[in-house]
Amino acid sequence: MFPWLAFGHMMPWLELAKYLKKSLDLLQQPVTQLLGSLRPDWIFYDFAQYWTGPIAAQLGIKSSFFSICIPAFLGFLGPPSVLIDGGDYRKKPEDFTVAPNWVDFPTTVAYTYYDIKNTFDCVEDDASGVNDLIRIGLSARNCDVVTVRSCSEFDSDWLRLLDNIYEKPVLPVGQLPPPPPAAEADPTAWGSIKEWLDEQGSGSVVYVAFGSEAKPSQDQLTELALGIENSGLPFFWVLRTRRGESDPDEIELPPGFEERTRGRGIVCTSWAPQLRILGHDSVGGFLTHSGWSSVVEALSLRRALILLTFYSDQGINARVLEERELGYCIPRDESDGSFTRDSVAESLRVVMVSEEGKIYRDRAKEMSGLFGDRGRQSRYVDNLLAHLLNNE
């Protein structure tokens, strides 16, 4: 397996990996032989290959666990001992709806009840016998340094917490904003999208996308669609009706939706150039699943965020954004996470056009100076390289 290193791309691979981890773990001996022959100064690894750290140490090679999840998510999970040894005092879903006791600064960041219910299937052992939380804990415990997608201007408290609970250096590598999009290989696809966007008012369009893996249920899709329709706002919606050809449960838009919104909105069921769309002047807001790659893209381009989470780290990401008034979470039923078309429509209007939501539009513009500053973000990579060279 060789996925593209972006969380939205990696999620479907992780689903398949549940069945392949047992085979993946059989690579320990070949990896040992490979590292023994290559003799690199450093090796970086993801949590799934948690056994890389001990192999590297045995060979005298320095190692780093690199997390593409934000520091708040890792900090919320807790110290390696909690993840590995089963010492977490949190036993019920309700226990995860407040900040854990090792967080030593004021914060509202925690899971909602419905988010935690949808997230922690990974704590169950799979065919490999080692669940994802144990892999994360062992990855953090057995490396020389932890590297994380973050910057100190945004995550200083959480980075300091990770330093304390991991008891080793934790180095931010920056937010890793994407480069400006190059010329499209197929300019016709972007050309037709751009033509429609050019006809819309500045900052008026809501871009809707939930990544490459998150798929709403049929009930959720219906409420989403009718809420988008009732908002009265122009929209561009990249909709995944299936998780791939093998997904038997295709979801469908409500009858007549596309006819009723024709001219005001576009539903795209194929790939779309997200970065180009977000960068267009007509786009003012982004209804997103809170995947961090999408968040970085949106904030670097000054786009206000409307948040609708599904699973994994998305719930913590959303709470971080909500706490800093960088994103507005669509109101949902606390027990099952359901939402209504009215809550969708009202949330979109709040963030896009209301005086109440001006704070989200203003804060997104402020954050573009941090997230979109490629020079500032690249200095984190320079600092990382300096650390690696000084600690060979």
C-alpha positions as CSV (number, residue, x, y, z in Angstrom):
1,M,0.0,0.0,0.0
2,F,1.4,3.4,-1.0
3,P,-1.2,6.1,-0.4
4,W,-0.8,9.8,-1.1
5,L,0.2,11.5,2.1
6,A,-3.0,13.4,2.8
7,F,-5.5,12.4,5.4
8,G,-8.4,12.5,3.1
9,H,-6.6,10.1,0.8
10,M,-5.4,7.9,3.6
11,M,-8.8,7.2,5.3
12,P,-10.0,4.7,2.7
13,W,-6.6,3.0,2.8
14,L,-7.0,2.7,6.6
15,E,-10.3,0.8,6.1
16,L,-8.6,-1.7,3.8
17,A,-5.6,-1.7,6.2
18,K,-7.7,-3.1,9.0
19,Y,-7.6,-6.4,7.0
20,L,-4.0,-6.0,5.9
21,K,-2.3,-4.9,9.1
22,K,-1.5,-8.5,9.9
23,S,0.4,-8.8,6.6
24,L,1.9,-5.3,7.1
25,D,3.4,-6.4,10.4
26,L,5.1,-9.3,8.6
27,L,7.3,-6.6,6.9
28,Q,9.3,-6.1,10.0
29,Q,12.1,-8.5,8.9
30,P,12.3,-7.1,5.4
31,V,12.3,-3.5,6.7
32,T,15.1,-4.5,9.2
33,Q,17.2,-5.8,6.3
34,L,16.5,-2.8,4.1
35,L,17.4,-0.3,6.8
36,G,20.5,-2.4,7.6
37,S,21.7,-2.1,4.0
38,L,20.7,1.6,3.5
39,R,21.9,2.9,6.9
40,P,20.0,6.2,6.8
41,D,20.6,8.8,9.5
42,W,16.9,9.2,10.2
43,I,13.7,7.4,9.3
44,F,10.2,8.8,9.6
45,Y,7.2,6.5,10.0
46,D,3.4,6.6,10.5
47,F,1.5,5.0,13.4
48,A,0.6,1.9,11.4
49,Q,4.2,0.8,11.3
50,Y,4.7,1.3,15.0
51,W,7.5,-1.3,15.1
52,T,9.8,0.9,13.0
53,G,11.2,2.8,16.1
54,P,12.6,-0.3,17.9
55,I,14.0,-1.6,14.6
56,A,15.8,1.7,14.0
57,A,17.1,1.8,17.5
58,Q,18.5,-1.7,17.2
59,L,20.4,-0.6,14.1
60,G,21.6,2.7,15.6
61,I,19.3,4.8,13.4
62,K,17.4,7.8,14.7
63,S,13.6,7.7,14.2
64,S,10.6,10.1,14.2
65,F,6.9,9.3,14.5
66,F,5.3,11.8,12.1
67,S,1.6,12.6,12.8
68,I,-0.5,14.3,10.2
69,C,-3.2,14.7,13.0
70,I,-3.1,17.9,14.9
71,P,-1.5,18.2,18.4
72,A,-5.0,18.6,20.0
73,F,-6.0,15.2,18.8
74,L,-2.8,13.6,20.0
75,G,-3.1,15.4,23.3
76,F,-6.7,14.4,23.8
77,L,-5.7,10.7,23.2
78,G,-3.2,11.0,26.0
79,P,0.2,9.7,27.1
80,P,1.6,6.5,25.5
81,S,1.1,4.7,28.8
82,V,-2.7,5.4,28.6
83,L,-2.9,4.2,25.0
84,I,-0.6,1.1,25.4
85,D,-1.3,-0.2,28.9
86,G,-5.1,0.4,29.0
87,G,-4.8,2.8,31.9
88,D,-7.2,5.3,30.5
89,Y,-9.7,6.3,33.3
90,R,-12.2,7.2,30.5
91,K,-14.4,4.2,30.1
92,K,-17.7,5.5,28.8
93,P,-18.4,7.7,25.8
94,E,-19.5,10.5,28.2
95,D,-16.0,10.6,29.6
96,F,-14.6,11.8,26.3
97,T,-17.0,14.8,26.2
98,V,-14.8,16.9,28.5
99,A,-11.0,17.6,28.4
100,P,-8.9,14.9,30.0
101,N,-7.3,15.5,33.3
102,W,-3.8,15.7,31.9
103,V,-4.7,18.8,29.9
104,D,-3.3,21.6,32.1
105,F,-4.8,24.7,30.4
106,P,-8.4,25.9,29.9
107,T,-10.0,24.5,26.8
108,T,-13.4,23.5,25.5
109,V,-11.9,21.0,23.1
110,A,-13.5,17.6,23.5
111,Y,-15.6,15.1,21.6
112,T,-19.3,15.5,21.3
113,Y,-21.2,12.3,22.3
114,Y,-22.2,11.5,18.7
115,D,-18.6,12.1,17.5
116,I,-17.0,9.7,20.0
117,K,-19.6,7.0,19.2
118,N,-18.7,7.2,15.6
119,T,-14.9,7.3,16.2
120,F,-13.7,4.7,18.5
121,D,-14.3,1.5,16.5
122,C,-10.5,1.6,16.2
123,V,-10.1,0.6,19.8
124,E,-11.3,-2.8,19.0
125,D,-8.6,-5.3,18.0
126,D,-8.5,-6.2,14.4
127,A,-6.9,-9.2,12.7
128,S,-3.5,-7.9,13.6
129,G,-4.3,-7.9,17.3
130,V,-2.9,-4.4,17.7
131,N,-5.5,-1.6,17.5
132,D,-4.8,1.9,16.2
133,L,-4.6,3.5,19.7
134,I,-1.9,1.1,20.8
135,R,-0.1,1.7,17.5
136,I,-0.1,5.5,18.1
137,G,1.1,5.0,21.7
138,L,3.9,2.7,20.7
139,S,4.9,5.0,17.8
140,A,5.2,7.9,20.2
141,R,7.0,6.0,22.9
142,N,9.6,4.3,20.7
143,C,10.9,7.2,18.6
144,D,13.6,9.8,19.2
145,V,11.4,12.7,18.3
146,V,7.8,13.3,17.4
147,T,7.0,15.5,14.4
148,V,3.5,16.8,13.9
149,R,1.7,18.9,11.3
150,S,1.4,22.2,13.3
151,C,2.9,25.5,14.0
152,S,3.6,27.1,17.4
153,E,1.6,30.3,16.6
154,F,-1.5,28.2,16.4
155,D,-0.9,25.3,18.7
156,S,1.5,26.5,21.4
157,D,-0.5,25.0,24.4
158,W,-1.1,21.7,22.8
159,L,2.5,21.4,21.6
160,R,3.8,22.1,25.1
161,L,1.4,19.5,26.5
162,L,2.7,16.9,24.0
163,D,6.3,17.7,25.1
164,N,5.2,16.9,28.7
165,I,3.2,13.8,28.1
166,Y,5.5,12.3,25.5
167,E,8.7,13.2,27.5
168,K,10.7,13.9,24.4
169,P,11.0,16.6,21.8
170,V,7.9,17.4,19.7
171,L,8.7,19.4,16.6
172,P,6.0,21.2,14.5
173,V,6.7,20.9,10.8
174,G,4.3,23.7,9.8
175,Q,0.8,23.5,8.4
176,L,2.2,22.3,5.1
177,P,-0.1,24.5,2.9
178,P,-0.4,23.3,-0.7
179,P,1.4,25.1,-3.4
180,P,-0.6,27.2,-5.9
181,P,-2.3,24.9,-8.4
182,A,-0.4,24.3,-11.6
183,A,-2.0,24.5,-15.0
184,E,-4.6,21.8,-15.3
185,A,-3.8,18.8,-17.4
186,D,-7.5,18.9,-18.5
187,P,-8.3,22.6,-18.7
188,T,-11.8,21.9,-20.0
189,A,-13.0,20.5,-16.6
190,W,-11.8,23.6,-14.8
191,G,-12.9,25.9,-17.6
192,S,-16.6,24.9,-17.3
193,I,-16.4,25.2,-13.5
194,K,-14.7,28.6,-13.7
195,E,-17.2,29.8,-16.2
196,W,-20.0,29.2,-13.7
197,L,-18.1,30.6,-10.8
198,D,-17.3,33.8,-12.8
199,E,-21.1,34.4,-13.1
200,Q,-21.6,34.5,-9.3
201,G,-21.2,37.4,-6.9
202,S,-17.9,37.9,-5.0
203,G,-17.9,35.7,-1.8
204,S,-21.4,34.5,-2.4
205,V,-20.9,30.8,-3.2
206,V,-20.8,28.0,-0.6
207,Y,-18.4,25.2,-1.6
208,V,-19.5,21.8,-0.2
209,A,-17.2,18.8,0.1
210,F,-16.6,16.1,2.7
211,G,-13.3,14.6,1.5
212,S,-12.7,11.4,-0.4
213,E,-14.0,9.0,2.3
214,A,-16.8,10.6,4.4
215,K,-20.2,9.7,2.9
216,P,-23.4,11.0,4.6
217,S,-26.2,8.5,5.3
218,Q,-29.3,8.8,3.1
219,D,-31.2,10.7,5.8
220,Q,-28.2,13.0,6.3
221,L,-28.0,13.6,2.6
222,T,-31.6,14.5,2.3
223,E,-31.4,17.0,5.2
224,L,-28.2,18.4,3.8
225,A,-29.7,18.9,0.3
226,L,-32.9,20.5,1.5
227,G,-31.0,22.7,3.9
228,I,-28.7,23.9,1.1
229,E,-31.7,24.5,-1.1
230,N,-33.6,26.4,1.7
231,S,-30.6,28.6,2.4
232,G,-31.1,30.4,-0.9
233,L,-27.3,30.6,-1.4
234,P,-25.4,29.7,-4.6
235,F,-23.4,26.5,-4.1
236,F,-20.9,24.1,-5.7
237,W,-21.3,20.6,-4.1
238,V,-18.8,17.8,-4.7
239,L,-20.9,14.8,-3.8
240,R,-19.6,11.3,-3.2
241,T,-22.6,9.0,-3.5
242,R,-20.5,5.9,-3.0
243,R,-17.2,5.1,-1.4
244,G,-16.0,3.4,-4.5
245,E,-17.2,0.8,-6.9
246,S,-17.4,-1.8,-4.2
247,D,-19.8,0.3,-2.1
248,P,-23.3,-1.2,-2.6
249,D,-25.1,1.6,-0.7
250,E,-25.4,4.5,-3.2
251,I,-27.1,7.6,-1.7
252,E,-29.4,9.8,-3.8
253,L,-30.4,13.4,-3.8
254,P,-34.1,14.2,-2.9
255,P,-36.4,14.1,-6.0
256,G,-36.4,17.4,-7.9
257,F,-33.5,18.9,-6.0
258,E,-31.3,19.5,-9.0
259,E,-34.2,20.9,-11.0
260,R,-35.2,23.3,-8.3
261,T,-31.7,24.6,-7.8
262,R,-30.7,24.7,-11.4
263,G,-28.8,27.9,-12.2
264,R,-28.2,28.5,-8.5
265,G,-26.0,25.5,-7.7
266,I,-24.0,22.7,-9.2
267,V,-23.7,19.1,-8.0
268,C,-20.5,17.5,-9.1
269,T,-20.2,13.7,-8.6
270,S,-16.7,13.4,-10.1
271,W,-13.3,14.7,-9.1
272,A,-13.2,18.5,-8.8
273,P,-10.1,20.8,-8.4
274,Q,-10.8,21.8,-4.8
275,L,-7.9,24.2,-4.4
276,R,-8.8,26.1,-7.6
277,I,-12.5,26.3,-6.5
278,L,-11.6,27.6,-3.1
279,G,-9.3,30.1,-4.6
280,H,-12.0,31.7,-6.8
281,D,-13.2,35.1,-5.7
282,S,-16.9,34.0,-5.8
283,V,-16.4,31.4,-3.1
284,G,-17.0,32.8,0.4
285,G,-17.5,29.7,2.6
286,F,-16.7,26.0,2.8
287,L,-19.1,23.4,4.3
288,T,-16.5,20.8,5.3
289,H,-16.0,17.6,7.3
290,S,-13.2,19.3,9.1
291,G,-10.4,17.2,7.6
292,W,-7.3,19.2,8.4
293,S,-5.9,19.3,4.9
294,S,-9.2,20.9,3.8
295,V,-9.1,23.3,6.7
296,V,-5.5,24.4,5.8
297,E,-6.5,25.0,2.2
298,A,-9.6,27.0,3.2
299,L,-7.9,29.2,5.8
300,S,-4.9,29.8,3.6
301,L,-7.4,31.2,1.0
302,R,-9.5,33.2,3.6
303,R,-12.6,31.0,3.3
304,A,-15.1,30.9,6.3
305,L,-15.8,27.4,7.6
306,I,-19.1,25.6,8.3
307,L,-18.4,22.3,10.0
308,L,-20.1,18.9,9.8
309,T,-18.1,16.0,11.2
310,F,-18.4,12.3,10.6
311,Y,-15.7,10.4,12.5
312,S,-12.0,10.0,13.4
313,D,-10.1,13.2,14.3
314,Q,-12.7,15.4,12.7
315,G,-14.6,16.0,15.9
316,I,-11.5,17.3,17.7
317,N,-10.5,19.4,14.7
318,A,-14.0,21.0,14.7
319,R,-13.9,21.8,18.4
320,V,-10.5,23.5,18.0
321,L,-11.9,25.6,15.1
322,E,-15.0,26.4,17.1
323,E,-13.1,27.4,20.2
324,R,-11.2,29.9,18.2
325,E,-14.2,31.2,16.2
326,L,-12.7,29.8,13.0
327,G,-15.6,27.5,12.2
328,Y,-19.3,27.2,12.9
329,C,-20.6,23.8,13.8
330,I,-24.0,22.9,12.4
331,P,-26.3,22.2,15.5
332,R,-27.0,18.5,15.9
333,D,-28.8,16.2,18.3
334,E,-26.3,15.4,21.0
335,S,-27.2,11.7,21.3
336,D,-27.2,10.6,17.7
337,G,-25.7,13.5,15.7
338,S,-28.8,14.0,13.5
339,F,-29.5,17.4,12.1
340,T,-32.3,19.1,10.3
341,R,-32.6,21.0,7.0
342,D,-33.4,24.1,9.0
343,S,-30.2,23.9,11.0
344,V,-28.2,23.5,7.8
345,A,-29.9,26.4,6.1
346,E,-29.5,28.7,9.2
347,S,-25.9,27.7,9.7
348,L,-25.0,28.5,6.1
349,R,-26.8,31.9,6.3
350,V,-25.1,32.8,9.6
351,V,-21.6,32.2,8.3
352,M,-22.1,33.5,4.8
353,V,-24.3,36.6,5.1
354,S,-25.4,37.5,8.6
355,E,-23.9,40.1,10.9
356,E,-23.7,37.5,13.6
357,G,-21.4,35.4,11.4
358,K,-19.1,38.2,10.4
359,I,-16.7,37.0,13.1
360,Y,-16.1,33.8,11.2
361,R,-15.5,35.6,7.9
362,D,-13.1,38.1,9.6
363,R,-11.2,35.4,11.5
364,A,-10.7,33.4,8.3
365,K,-9.1,36.4,6.7
366,E,-6.9,36.9,9.8
367,M,-5.7,33.3,9.7
368,S,-4.8,33.4,6.0
369,G,-1.8,35.5,7.2
370,L,-0.6,32.4,9.1
371,F,-1.9,29.4,7.2
372,G,-1.2,30.9,3.8
373,D,2.3,32.3,4.6
374,R,4.4,29.7,2.8
375,G,7.6,31.4,3.8
376,R,6.7,31.3,7.5
377,Q,5.5,27.7,7.3
378,S,8.5,26.5,5.4
379,R,10.8,27.8,8.1
380,Y,9.4,25.0,10.3
381,V,10.7,22.5,7.8
382,D,14.1,24.3,7.9
383,N,14.1,24.0,11.7
384,L,13.3,20.3,11.4
385,L,16.2,19.8,9.0
386,A,18.5,21.6,11.3
387,H,17.5,19.4,14.2
388,L,18.1,16.3,12.1
389,L,21.5,17.4,11.0
390,N,22.5,18.3,14.6
391,N,21.3,15.0,16.0
392,E,22.5,12.4,13.5
